[in-house]
Amino acid sequence: SLPSTSPFTFRKLAGCTLFITGASRGIGKAIALKAAKDGANIVIAAKTAEPHPTLPGTIYTAAEEIEAAGGKALPCIVNVREEQQIINAVEKAVKTFGGIDILVNNASAISLTGTLETATKKVNLMMDVNVRGTYLTSKACLPHLRKSKNPHILNLSPPMNLNPMWFKNHCAYTISKYGMSMCVLGMAEEFRGEVAVNALWPKTAIHTAAMDMLGGAGIEKQCRKTDILADAAYCILTKPKTFTGNFIIDEVLLREEGVKDFDIYAIAPGHPLIPDFFLDEKKLSGSQQEGADGAKVKTESAAAKPSGPVAETFRAIQGAMTEEYVRSTQGVFQFELSGEGGGTWYIDLKTKGGSVGFGKPPVTADVVMSMSSADFVKMFTGKLKPTLAFMSGKLRIKGNMALAIKLEKMLSQLNSKL
């Protein structure tokens, strides 16, 4: 999908051996397939050997696709939490292909939950996979990378950004991803002149199985394909090893490389895109544009005046409510609203018939959402996407995340009636 005139179309990864963690699906597999077209050797270091009940792909189905694309594949069962499995796979890769030229640390775990809502086992998972797994895989590969002519380590991790908004809603996840980025900072300097170490991160949300789970049905329209990260990774991995210590955003790099048409990467060309985490400058269009501090910019001055007070919005929700919403949602939502018309409100989509009202709900809430009353009105009238509100820190969520995600689907149905 890269333009034929682009300089990196002619740089090849033929014969190079890539060790990619989490390559059985998603971004890892997309990077693998891009390299496979050049005739590269791909070590698929992932833990899915048996078909997953909800997630597509195994290390063996990925191997078939890589071979079909023109590469050579070595599927290895690797849970990056297990150091011996990493070491065994590295040894097998060297024995099979003669060495390792590129390591892509793609395996990652995510839980977008607050400190009190994050179970210890989830904290351990994120720290073990994201930080420790990246560190140990790099450590195991480095002796072999140092023997390569043009070695690279590429971590799928964000630029370091200490804006508190990226910590307050999902502190453990943020720490774990920044841990991967700190590996880039440290190892790039430690192995300068020997091994290139860089980070790659998307400007917008990328459509993967994980994003489907986080965002629910319909989220894909607000995402780009994994191809954009595969193309950006290809750019980085074909640069000389002197290109090191960089925190690269996919779109920024591809524009520098001459790509002009980004519709080719969109799931739904022309549809507004969700900005990814950890990037303050969200250059979106129209009413979804925001300043670096999360404040609305002048293009949205009209939206600062809600179309009606909070009470009116709740009355409209009550009028639009149906048994179908109650049956399909089965959740009680509590809203803690600040500003004019604020206070505690609720929507009960669990009890027969459903209800809304001021004060605490008649039964314990499954989800508690905190936001300004102005943003609440915008969210329920289709002017502010819940996903965008959450990612930009305007909406804080406690409780059942799966139910919170259902709310977005319900809103899309309600908006036409409100």
N, C-alpha and C positions, 0 to 999 in steps of 0.2 A: 504493500500500500504506500510505500515511499516513492517519491517522484524519481523517474529514471535518470534525471539530470543530477540528482543528489550525489555529492562526493562519496558518501559512505555506502552507496549501492555497490561500489566496486571493491570494497574492502571485504575480505572473506574470513570466515571462521572455519574453513575446511580443515579437517584433521585436528582441530583444537578439541580438548576434552573439557566439558563443563560439568561441574558437580553442583546440582541445583536441589536445594531442600524444598520440600513441599511442591514438587513438580508434577504430582499426579493430576492436578486440576488448576484452574484459575490462572493467575498471573505467572506462576512458576512454569506451568505447562506452555503458556503462550511464548515465554522467553525461550523455552526449549525448542518449540516448533520453529521459531524464527531462525535459531542457530542451526537446526537440523536441515533447513533448506540449503545451507551452505555446505552440508556434508560433515557437520560436527559430530563428535561423540558426546552423548548425554548420559550422565549418571543421574538416574531418577531416585533421589534419596527422600523417600516419603514413607509414611506408616500405613497407608491404605493398601493392603494386599488383598483383602476380601471386599466385595462390593458393600458400600455404606448404605444403610437404609434410606437416607435422604440426600446424600451428596453424590454427585456423579463421579465416575472414574476411579481406577486403581492404578498402581504402578505398572501393571501389565497392559492395561488398555492404553495408557499414556505411551508405553514403549512401542506398541503397535502403530500409533499415530506418528511417533517420531521416526520410526523406520520407513513408514509410508511417505513421509515428507522428504526423505533422502538422507537421514542421519543414522547413526548407530546408537542403540540404546542399551543401557545396563540398569535394569530395575533392581533396586536394593531396598529391603525393608529397614527403614531408619526412623526411629522416634528420637528426635534430637534431645530429648530429656535423658536418653541413655547413652553415656559417653562411649561405651564399648561398641554399640551399634554404629556410631559415627566412625570410629577407628576401623572397624571391620569393613565398612563400605569404602572408606578411603583406600585401604589396602587392596580391596578387590578392584577398585577403579584403576589403580596404578598397575596392578598385575594384568588387567585386561587391555588397557589403552596405553600403558607405558608412562603415564604421568598425569598431572592435573594442571590445566592452564588457567581455568577460570572457576571461581566459587561464587555462586549466587545464594545469599542467605535470604530466602523468601519465606520459609516456614514461620507462621505467626499465629498467636492466639489472641482473642479479643473478648472483652466483657466491658460494655459501656455502663458501668454501675458506680454509684458513689461509695465512699469508704465504708459506711456501715452496712451497705447492701451487698458488698462483694465478699462472697464466701472465701475462706482461707484457701481452699483447694483451687479456686479460680485465680487467686493471687499467685499461688505457687505455679500454676500452669503458665500464666503469662510471663512470670519472671524466668521460669525454667526454659520455655520455648523461645521467647523473644530475646532475652539478654544472655542467659547461660548457654542456650543452644547455639546462638550466633557466635559467641566467644569460643566455645569448644570446637565447633566445626571449623572456624577460622584457624584455630590452633593446630588442629589435625591436618589441615590442608596446606598450611604455610610452608613446611619443609619441602613439599613437592612443587608448590607455586614458585618458590625461589629458583627452581631449576628451569622454569619455563622462559621462553624468549620474550613473551609479552603478557605477564601474569596480571590478573585482576581479581579483586574481591568486590562484589557489589551487594550492598545491603538494601533491602526494601524498607527504608526508614526515613523519617522526616527531618527537615532542617531543624536545628535546635531553636526553640522559641519559648522563652520563659514568661510569656504572657499568662497570668494566672487563670484566664478563662479556659485554657487548654488542660488545666489540672483539676479544676473545681468539680467537674461533673464525672470524671473517670480517672481519678488520681493514679490508681495502680496501672491501668493500661498505658497512660501517658509516660509514667516512669519506665515501663518496660520497653516502649518504642524508643524513647530517648536513650535508653541503655544501648540499643542497637546503634544509634547515631554516635554515641560516645565511643563505641568500638571503631567507628570510622575515624573520628578525631584522633584517637590514640594510635591505631595501627597504621594509618596513613603516614604519620610522622615517624613511627618506629621503623617502618619498612620502606621509607622514602628512597627512591632510586632502585629498589628491588621489586616491590609489588605495588601496583596501583590499588588504592582502597577508596571507594566512593559510595555515596548513598543516592538512591533514586526514589522519588515520591510523586504521586499524581496530583495534578492541580484540581481535578474533579473526582467525584466518586466513580469507581470502576465497577462494572457489572460482573459479579462473581456469585458463587453459591452463598458465600458469607454475607454479601450485601443483600441477597434475597431474604436471608434469615433475619437480618437487622432491620430491613426496610419494608418487608412484606410485598404483596402483589402490587404490580404497577411501578415499583421503584426503578425498574430497569430503564424506563423512559428518561429518567433524570441522570443516567450514567453514561459513561463511555465504555467502549469495548476494551478488553485486555490488550488488544493490538497496539494501542498507543504506548503502553509501558514496554511491550516487546520491542517496538521500533526504537524507543529511547534507550533501552538497555543495549540494543545492538550498536547504537552510536557510541555509547560509552565503552563497551567491551572491545571495540575495534580501534579505539584511540591508543596512542602509545602509553607506556606505563608511567610516563612523566605527568600524565593527567591524573592527579590524585588529590585526595582530601576535599573533594567537592560534594556539595549537597544540591542535587540536581532536581528540578521540577520538569516533568515530562514535556509539557507544552512549550515551556521556555526554551529548552534545548532543541526541540524539533523545529521551532520557528527560526532559531539561529542556524539550523542545518538546511533551511530553505523550504520547509513544509509550509504551505499556505492554506490548504483545504483541510480543516479539522472536522468537517461534517462526515468524512469517511470513517471517523472514529466514534461517531455518535450512534447510540442504539436508535434514537428517534431524532434525526437531524432537525434542528430548529427549536427543539424543546429545551426549556431552561435546565441547566445542569446544577447538581448539588456540589458545592465546593467541598474539597476533602478537609480532613482535620489538620490542625497545626499551621494553617496558612492564614495570616491575618488579612491580607489583601484579597478580598473575594470580588473579583471583577465580573459581576453578573450584570444582567441587563434589567432595565426598567425598575419595577417596584421591589425587586429582590436585591438591588444593589446596596452595599453597606460600606461604611468607612472602616478604617483599620481598627478603630476602637469599638466596633460593633454598633455604632450609632447610625441612624438613617442619614443618608446624604440628601442633597437638595432635590435630586430627581424624584424623591418620594415625599415631598413636603405635603402634598394633598392627603397622603395616607395617614399623616399624623393626627388627623381628625377622624375618629371612629364614626362609622355610619350611624351608630346608635349606642346607647348605654348597654352595660353588661346585662342588666335585667331584661331588656328587650331581646337580646340575643338568646338568653335562656328561654324566654317565652316562645321564640321562634323554633328553638330546638324541640321544646315540648310538643309544639304543634306538628312538627315534621316527623316525630318519633313513631315507629311502627313496631309491631310484634316481631317482624323479621330482623330488625336491628338488635332487639333484645335477644332473640334466639341465636343469632350469629355471633354476637359480641360476648355476652355472659361476663360482664365486668362492671365494677362500680368505680367511677372516676371522681376524685375530689380535686377541686381547683383552689389554690391559695393565690388570690389575685391582689396585686398592689396597685395603688392609684385610684382614680375616680371610679366609684361603683364597685370597688374591690371587696375583699373579705373572703370568707369561705363559702364555696358553692359546690354543688355536686350534680353528676348525671348518673342515674342508676339504670344500667342496661343489663341487669341480672334478674331483678324482681319482676314478676309477671306484669306486663303493661308498660313497665319503665316509668321513670319519673325524674324530674329535675327540681332543684330548689336552692334556697339560701340556707347556709349553715352546714353542719356535718351531715353526711348521708345517714339514712336509717340503719344501714348495716356497714360494717367495716369496709373501707375503701380498698380496692385491689391496687390502685395506682393513685399517687398524689402528684399533681402537676403544679409547679409554681412559676408564675410569669406575671407580667404587667397586664392590667385590664385592657389597655389599648391593643397589646399584642394578641390577647385572647380573642377580642372581637375580630381582629384581622385574620386570625387562624380559622375561626368558625365562619368567615365569609369568603374564604378562598384566597385571601391576599397574602397569607403567610403559610408556607408549608410546615407542618409539624417537624419533619426531618430537618429542615433548614433552621427552624427555630431552636431545635435541640443542639445541632452542631455548632451554631453560632453563640450558644450560651444564653439565649433569650428564654428558653424553656428548660426547667430542671425537672427531672422525673425520678420518683422514688417508687419502688414496688415492682410489680410484674411488667417487665419490659415487653414481653410478647403481647400483652393486652394493650399496652401503650401504642404499639405498632398497629394494632387493629383499628385504633382511633383514626389514623390517617385514611384508611379505606372507608370508614364510616363517613368521615368528613367529605370525601369526594362525592359521595352519594347525597349527603345533606346539603352541600353548598348550593345546588340548583334550587333547593326549596327555601333557602334562607334569604 
